[in-house]
Amino acid sequence: MSIQNLLVKSSDIGETAMEKILKPYMQFVDNGEISFNGSFFDLGANERIGVALLAKDAWRYIPGKENLAGGMKNEELEKLTLLRGNTVRPIVKGLRDKGLVRTDKAIHYPTAKLVIALHAKLSGKK
């Protein structure tokens, strides 16, 4: 066995972890929509926002749909997660303060740390 056999691309780890996080909660619609199921709405507000940000970013892994990937503004998060605006802003700030989300020009993006944190939390690990 060679140590080189343990080498994987970071994008493969990200895609695999994101799939495990997203699969129980949503589906991508070929017209560019993200469709969340009932289990998504059972999540806490922090997790809903994290999953929504990951879902939007995950379009980059779907051939021909890469242009749909990106971040979201507060208003988009409100609409997609069905959370009120007065709820979204402080949650995003808390996630940003923990390094789980980065914000550029009022658009929020998930970080690798968010993928790791959600994967651990939603798979029952602490």
Buried (B, 14 or more C-beta within 10 A) or exposed (E): EEEEEEEEEEEEEBBEBBEBBBEEBBEBEEEEEBEBEEEBEEBEBBBBBBBBBBBBBBBBBEEEBEEBBBBBBBEBBBEBBEBEEEBBEEBBEEBBEEEBBBBEEEEBBBBEBBBBBBBEBBEEEE
